[in-house]
Amino acid sequence: MDYIVDVTSGKGSSTAFLVLGKDKTALIDCGMAYSASNLISNIQQALHNGRKLDYILLSHSHYDHVGSVPYLRKVWPDVKVLAAEYAQNIFTKRSALKTIKELGNQAALYFGAGSLIDYDDNLMKVDYKISQGDLLDLGGISITILETPGHTKCSLSFLVNNEIIFACETTGVINKSGKIYPAFITSYKDTINSINKCREANAPFIVSPHFGLVSKSETLNYWEKCFQAANESRDFVLKLFTAGFDEDKIFEKFQYNFQDEVIKSLQPGNAFEINTRAMIKSIINNK
């Protein structure tokens, strides 16, 4: 698959892959703000013969997947950012933009990059909304949009040439040992449906968020392990809730059992807490 280039840059950032069609190019996710300069350098090395970056596809609106958008716009001012309608709306809210910037700065300090250059919030925007079944033609390469909510309401996955699926964080995140970490936040039910949707795409290759291309041996049981990870975390929370634990105590026990060194290497503690508390609340409210 020489038409896909891994341009990921920066610890903790989302994976970032450049898809090279005959006519157009598209970047799938773009990572954190602090690693933008390295990301831009990686993209420039992958682009040849005066080609430019045409599209940025966002799997969802979290800071570790969108932080580099303002910096990419400065280098490629004509680039178009595509995401779900819900994400498009989020980027119009000052409170959300403030949170994205604050978490980005905290991550920069956490990963030893120092503070960020203060970017213009007007550059953090979605130009066009995309939804289930939409097809982006890059010239000989097509990207099909899959709505896969569960991590967020705006989560999308991307199926490239019916050959490789870029699964969003809803489905989970694999590590080098093959363990899947659950990552759903807004809805367990949506998460199970989204994992099913990705599995039914029947793509021979899988890219796991925050990891990259899944090995052939892990691909065989990947989706089943995603189901198991989601069920394990849901059952853990409900067992404690049924036993009378409040949300604070459930979070403490969840953190102790699930926040291992791999998670700490990917995600600052405050971001883990925000996501986990939201997940616990959604599980309890929809039990």
Secondary structure, DSSP 8 states (H G I E B T S, - for coil): -TTEEE---STT----EEEE-SS-EEEE----GGGHHHHHHHHHHH--TT----EEE-S---HHHHTTHHHHHHHSTT-EEEE-HHHHHHTT-HHHHHHHHHHHHHHHHHTT--------GGGS--SEE--TT-EEE-SS-EEEEEE--SSSTT-EEEEETTTEEE--GGG-EE-TTS-EE----S-HHHHHHHHHHHHHT--SEEEETTTEE--HHHHTTHHHHHHHHHHHHHHHHHHHHHTT--HHHHHHHHHHHH--HHHHHHS-HHHHHHHHHHHHHHHHHT-
